Amino acid sequence: MPRNTLKLAIALSLLAVPVLSACGGSSAASDEKSVTVYSADGLKGENGDGWYDQVFKDFEKETGIKVEYVEGGSGEMAQRALREKNNPQADVLVTLPPFIQQADGKGLLQKYAPQDADKVNGADKAADGTWTAVVNNYFGFVHNKKELAQAPTTWEELLDSKYKNKLQYSTPGVAGDGTAVLIKAIHDFGGQDAALAYLKKLQANNVGPSASTGKLAPKVDKGELLVANGDVQMNFAQSKTMPNLGLWFPARQGGKPTTFALPYAAGLVTKAPHSENGKKLLDYMLSQKAQAQVSTIGGGFAARSDVKATDANAIALTKLMDGVEVFEPDWADIDENLTTYVDAWKSATGS
């Protein structure tokens, strides 16, 4: 090789080293200032006005850490985290029960008790410290107030032919609220067989599967559907911009309306790529400031027992829950037998 050509090649190779190092350093620095959240839908507003929107904005401003957000049904997000178990992409996982328990059981969550987790009631956090409720919530249904002269009150009413192709509930085993339909039906009808017999009949009116519960409320508001499942926090927040949404809790004919707690529970993903940032975000979600915004902005119930909301939303939510019987599901049984229950539902409904 001629001397001048050799000198040029050496010079270029030396120049390449710092360029590549700088590039790698820039990427790492960028990664250090981010945190990825996989979450069930419901806490992010339709128009950027939800609890997540405010919390993420404030968190980014205070810490300089950018929040990368991925949304889907509870089961969908848990399954995605499971597929990525050997190469985790998420730092924080937020789902409704029983998917948070399932994620824990499959080793997807590492132990981390956020600051002030001691102010969260024992039933709303894992005994082993792997997850904590960040927003308390209850299961419910919505109906179209404009199209229905009289709001439904019982499960039995939903079998009426006027609901044919005007009723939809999200898919059990995929969506947290869809799974909740099955849990509530089993409770209200006094067992799995009776619940499945009812849901088999209801299938004649059901539009079909939906992976996301959050997509159903807009259809109810527009009148495309008359009834759908949901949850109190999400639907109450949506009702601010969807005037035709009415929230209700189905009862057995002659019985009381019932519901059960369905909190948004958050945990730190095992081997999270940005574990420290994940911890900071979990701490922030449970901070006094963020928890005070759960009702005022999110239309939900604070996870911290020491945050006593008295705003207009909190008052309206208390009134909504008045007279509704709250039961506690056997989450250990549901966690262990969920696949069996979902398979039985699929068989009964032909889904």
C-alpha positions as CSV (number, residue, x, y, z in Angstrom):
1,M,0.0,0.0,0.0
2,P,1.5,3.4,-0.9
3,R,2.7,5.5,2.1
4,N,0.1,8.3,1.6
5,T,-2.8,5.9,1.3
6,L,-1.6,4.1,4.5
7,K,-1.5,7.4,6.4
8,L,-5.0,8.3,5.2
9,A,-6.4,4.9,6.2
10,I,-4.9,5.1,9.7
11,A,-6.2,8.7,10.1
12,L,-9.7,7.7,9.1
13,S,-9.7,4.7,11.5
14,L,-8.6,6.9,14.4
15,L,-11.3,9.4,13.6
16,A,-13.9,6.6,13.5
17,V,-13.3,5.6,17.2
18,P,-14.5,8.9,18.9
19,V,-17.4,9.2,16.5
20,L,-18.7,5.8,17.4
21,S,-18.1,6.3,21.1
22,A,-19.9,9.6,21.1
23,C,-22.8,8.1,19.3
24,G,-23.1,5.2,21.8
25,G,-22.7,7.7,24.7
26,S,-25.5,9.9,23.3
27,S,-27.9,6.9,23.0
28,A,-27.1,5.7,26.6
29,A,-27.7,9.2,28.0
30,S,-31.0,9.3,26.2
31,D,-32.0,5.9,27.6
32,E,-31.1,7.0,31.1
33,K,-33.7,9.7,31.0
34,S,-36.7,7.6,30.0
35,V,-39.1,5.1,31.6
36,T,-41.5,2.8,29.8
37,V,-45.0,2.1,31.1
38,Y,-47.2,-0.8,29.9
39,S,-50.7,0.0,31.2
40,A,-54.3,-1.0,31.0
41,D,-56.4,1.7,29.4
42,G,-58.6,4.1,31.4
43,L,-56.2,6.5,33.1
44,K,-55.1,8.4,30.0
45,G,-57.7,11.0,28.8
46,E,-59.3,11.0,25.4
47,N,-58.1,14.6,24.9
48,G,-54.9,14.6,27.0
49,D,-56.9,15.5,30.1
50,G,-56.6,12.3,32.1
51,W,-54.7,11.5,35.4
52,Y,-51.8,9.9,33.5
53,D,-51.5,13.0,31.2
54,Q,-51.1,15.3,34.2
55,V,-48.9,12.9,36.3
56,F,-46.6,12.1,33.4
57,K,-46.3,15.8,32.5
58,D,-45.5,16.8,36.1
59,F,-43.1,13.9,36.5
60,E,-41.2,14.7,33.4
61,K,-41.0,18.4,34.4
62,E,-39.7,17.6,37.9
63,T,-37.3,14.8,37.0
64,G,-36.3,15.3,33.3
65,I,-37.3,11.6,32.8
66,K,-39.5,11.1,29.7
67,V,-42.4,8.6,30.0
68,E,-42.8,6.2,27.1
69,Y,-46.4,4.9,27.2
70,V,-47.9,1.7,25.8
71,E,-51.6,1.0,26.3
72,G,-53.9,-2.0,25.9
73,G,-56.1,-4.4,27.8
74,S,-54.8,-5.7,31.1
75,G,-54.3,-9.2,29.8
76,E,-52.8,-7.9,26.6
77,M,-50.2,-5.9,28.5
78,A,-49.4,-8.7,30.9
79,Q,-49.0,-11.1,27.9
80,R,-46.7,-8.7,26.1
81,A,-44.5,-8.4,29.2
82,L,-44.4,-12.2,29.5
83,R,-43.3,-12.5,25.9
84,E,-40.5,-10.1,26.6
85,K,-39.5,-11.7,29.9
86,N,-36.0,-12.6,28.6
87,N,-35.5,-9.1,27.2
88,P,-37.8,-6.7,29.1
89,Q,-38.8,-3.5,27.4
90,A,-41.1,-2.1,30.1
91,D,-40.1,-0.7,33.4
92,V,-43.5,-0.4,35.0
93,L,-46.6,-2.6,34.5
94,V,-50.1,-1.3,35.4
95,T,-53.0,-3.7,35.1
96,L,-56.3,-4.5,36.8
97,P,-56.7,-7.7,38.9
98,P,-56.3,-10.6,38.4
99,F,-53.7,-9.9,35.8
100,I,-51.4,-8.1,38.2
101,Q,-51.4,-11.2,40.4
102,Q,-50.7,-13.4,37.4
103,A,-47.8,-11.2,36.3
104,D,-46.4,-11.5,39.9
105,G,-46.9,-15.3,39.8
106,K,-45.0,-15.6,36.5
107,G,-42.0,-13.7,37.9
108,L,-42.6,-10.5,35.9
109,L,-42.5,-8.2,38.9
110,Q,-39.6,-7.5,41.3
111,K,-40.1,-6.4,44.9
112,Y,-40.3,-2.7,45.4
113,A,-42.5,-0.8,47.9
114,P,-42.9,2.8,46.6
115,Q,-42.6,5.6,49.1
116,D,-45.8,5.9,51.1
117,A,-46.9,2.4,50.1
118,D,-47.6,2.0,53.9
119,K,-50.6,4.3,53.4
120,V,-52.2,1.9,51.0
121,N,-54.6,-0.6,52.5
122,G,-53.4,-4.2,52.7
123,A,-56.0,-5.5,50.3
124,D,-54.8,-3.1,47.7
125,K,-51.1,-4.2,47.6
126,A,-49.2,-7.5,47.3
127,A,-48.1,-9.1,50.6
128,D,-44.7,-9.7,49.0
129,G,-44.2,-6.1,47.9
130,T,-44.3,-6.7,44.2
131,W,-47.3,-4.4,43.3
132,T,-49.3,-1.6,44.8
133,A,-52.6,0.0,43.8
134,V,-52.1,3.5,42.4
135,V,-55.8,4.3,41.7
136,N,-58.7,2.6,43.4
137,N,-61.6,1.8,41.2
138,Y,-64.8,-0.3,41.0
139,F,-66.3,-2.4,38.2
140,G,-69.5,-1.1,36.5
141,F,-71.5,-0.8,33.3
142,V,-72.6,2.1,31.2
143,H,-75.8,2.8,29.3
144,N,-76.9,5.5,26.8
145,K,-79.1,7.9,28.7
146,K,-80.5,9.5,25.6
147,E,-81.7,6.4,23.8
148,L,-83.0,4.5,26.8
149,A,-86.1,6.1,28.4
150,Q,-85.5,4.0,31.4
151,A,-82.1,2.9,32.6
152,P,-81.6,-0.9,33.0
153,T,-81.1,-2.1,36.5
154,T,-80.9,-5.9,36.3
155,W,-79.0,-8.6,34.4
156,E,-82.2,-10.1,33.2
157,E,-83.3,-6.9,31.4
158,L,-80.3,-7.2,29.1
159,L,-81.8,-10.3,27.6
160,D,-84.5,-8.2,26.0
161,S,-84.5,-8.2,22.2
162,K,-84.1,-4.4,22.1
163,Y,-80.5,-4.9,23.1
164,K,-79.7,-7.2,20.1
165,N,-76.5,-6.0,18.5
166,K,-76.7,-3.0,20.9
167,L,-74.8,-4.6,23.8
168,Q,-71.1,-5.4,24.1
169,Y,-68.7,-6.4,26.8
170,S,-64.9,-6.7,26.5
171,T,-63.3,-10.1,26.3
172,P,-62.7,-12.1,29.5
173,G,-59.1,-13.2,29.8
174,V,-58.0,-10.3,27.5
175,A,-59.4,-7.2,29.1
176,G,-59.5,-6.6,32.9
177,D,-63.0,-5.2,32.8
178,G,-64.1,-8.1,30.5
179,T,-62.8,-10.6,33.1
180,A,-64.7,-8.6,35.7
181,V,-68.0,-9.3,33.8
182,L,-67.3,-13.0,34.4
183,I,-66.3,-12.5,38.1
184,K,-69.4,-10.5,38.9
185,A,-71.7,-12.8,37.0
186,I,-70.4,-15.8,39.0
187,H,-70.9,-13.9,42.2
188,D,-74.4,-12.5,41.4
189,F,-75.7,-15.8,40.0
190,G,-74.3,-17.8,42.8
191,G,-71.8,-19.9,40.9
192,Q,-70.1,-20.7,37.6
193,D,-72.7,-22.9,36.0
194,A,-75.6,-20.4,36.5
195,A,-73.4,-17.5,35.4
196,L,-72.4,-19.3,32.2
197,A,-76.0,-20.3,31.5
198,Y,-76.9,-16.6,31.7
199,L,-74.0,-15.4,29.6
200,K,-74.8,-18.0,27.0
201,K,-78.3,-16.5,26.6
202,L,-76.8,-13.0,26.6
203,Q,-74.7,-13.9,23.6
204,A,-77.7,-13.5,21.4
205,N,-77.5,-9.8,22.0
206,N,-73.7,-9.4,22.2
207,V,-72.0,-7.6,19.3
208,G,-68.8,-9.6,19.8
209,P,-65.3,-9.6,21.3
210,S,-63.4,-6.4,22.2
211,A,-59.8,-6.4,23.5
212,S,-60.2,-3.0,25.0
213,T,-63.0,-1.8,27.3
214,G,-62.1,1.9,26.8
215,K,-63.3,1.7,23.2
216,L,-66.8,0.8,24.1
217,A,-67.9,3.9,26.0
218,P,-67.6,6.2,22.9
219,K,-69.9,3.7,21.1
220,V,-72.4,3.9,23.9
221,D,-72.3,7.7,23.9
222,K,-73.0,7.8,20.2
223,G,-75.8,5.3,20.4
224,E,-74.1,2.6,18.4
225,L,-74.4,0.5,21.6
226,L,-77.0,0.9,24.4
227,V,-75.1,-1.0,27.1
228,A,-71.4,-1.9,27.7
229,N,-69.2,-2.9,30.5
230,G,-66.6,-0.6,32.0
231,D,-65.4,0.7,35.3
232,V,-66.3,3.7,37.5
233,Q,-63.0,5.7,37.2
234,M,-62.7,5.4,33.4
235,N,-66.4,5.9,32.6
236,F,-66.9,8.8,35.1
237,A,-63.9,10.5,33.5
238,Q,-65.3,9.8,30.0
239,S,-68.7,11.2,31.0
240,K,-67.3,14.7,31.2
241,T,-67.0,14.7,27.4
242,M,-69.6,12.1,26.6
243,P,-72.9,13.5,27.9
244,N,-75.0,10.4,27.1
245,L,-73.0,8.0,29.3
246,G,-74.9,6.8,32.4
247,L,-73.1,4.6,35.0
248,W,-74.9,1.7,36.7
249,F,-74.4,-1.6,38.5
250,P,-76.4,-4.7,37.4
251,A,-78.4,-6.6,40.0
252,R,-80.1,-9.9,40.0
253,Q,-83.9,-9.5,39.6
254,G,-85.2,-8.7,43.1
255,G,-81.6,-8.2,44.4
256,K,-79.3,-5.3,45.2
257,P,-76.8,-3.9,42.7
258,T,-73.3,-5.2,43.3
259,T,-69.7,-4.3,42.4
260,F,-66.2,-5.0,43.6
261,A,-62.9,-3.2,43.8
262,L,-60.9,-3.2,40.6
263,P,-57.8,-1.1,41.3
264,Y,-55.2,0.0,38.8
265,A,-52.2,-1.8,40.3
266,A,-48.6,-1.0,39.4
267,G,-45.4,-3.0,39.8
268,L,-41.7,-2.7,38.8
269,V,-40.8,-5.1,36.0
270,T,-38.2,-7.7,36.7
271,K,-34.9,-6.7,35.1
272,A,-36.4,-3.5,33.9
273,P,-34.1,-1.6,31.6
274,H,-34.5,1.6,33.6
275,S,-35.3,0.2,37.0
276,E,-34.3,3.3,39.0
277,N,-36.5,5.5,36.8
278,G,-39.3,3.0,37.3
279,K,-39.0,3.3,41.0
280,K,-39.1,7.1,40.8
281,L,-42.3,7.0,38.7
282,L,-43.9,4.6,41.2
283,D,-42.9,6.9,44.0
284,Y,-44.4,9.8,42.2
285,M,-47.7,8.1,41.4
286,L,-48.2,7.5,45.2
287,S,-47.1,11.0,46.1
288,Q,-49.5,13.3,48.0
289,K,-49.7,15.6,44.9
290,A,-50.5,12.9,42.4
291,Q,-53.0,11.1,44.7
292,A,-54.9,14.3,45.3
293,Q,-55.4,14.6,41.6
294,V,-57.0,11.1,41.3
295,S,-60.5,12.4,41.8
296,T,-60.1,16.0,40.6
297,I,-58.6,15.0,37.3
298,G,-58.9,11.2,37.0
299,G,-62.4,10.8,38.3
300,G,-61.2,7.9,40.5
301,F,-60.5,7.0,44.1
302,A,-57.1,7.7,45.7
303,A,-55.1,4.6,46.6
304,R,-53.7,6.3,49.7
305,S,-56.0,6.0,52.7
306,D,-54.8,9.4,54.1
307,V,-55.9,11.3,51.0
308,K,-59.5,12.4,51.8
309,A,-61.0,14.0,48.6
310,T,-63.8,16.5,49.0
311,D,-63.9,17.9,45.5
312,A,-67.1,17.8,43.4
313,N,-66.0,14.6,41.6
314,A,-65.4,12.9,44.9
315,I,-68.8,13.9,46.1
316,A,-70.5,12.7,42.9
317,L,-68.6,9.3,43.1
318,T,-69.7,8.8,46.7
319,K,-73.3,9.4,45.6
320,L,-72.9,7.0,42.7
321,M,-71.7,4.2,45.0
322,D,-74.5,4.8,47.5
323,G,-76.6,1.6,48.0
324,V,-74.3,-0.6,45.9
325,E,-73.1,-3.7,47.7
326,V,-69.3,-4.2,47.4
327,F,-68.1,-7.8,47.6
328,E,-64.6,-9.1,47.7
329,P,-63.7,-11.7,45.1
330,D,-61.5,-14.7,46.0
331,W,-58.5,-13.4,44.1
332,A,-56.3,-16.5,45.0
333,D,-58.9,-18.8,43.4
334,I,-59.4,-16.6,40.4
335,D,-55.6,-16.3,39.9
336,E,-55.3,-20.1,40.1
337,N,-58.3,-21.0,38.0
338,L,-58.7,-18.1,35.6
339,T,-57.8,-20.1,32.5
340,T,-60.4,-22.7,33.4
341,Y,-63.0,-20.0,33.9
342,V,-62.2,-18.3,30.6
343,D,-62.2,-21.6,28.7
344,A,-65.6,-22.5,30.2
345,W,-66.9,-19.0,29.2
346,K,-65.6,-19.6,25.6
347,S,-67.3,-23.0,25.5
348,A,-70.6,-21.6,26.8
349,T,-70.7,-18.6,24.5
350,G,-69.0,-20.1,21.4
351,S,-66.5,-17.3,21.5
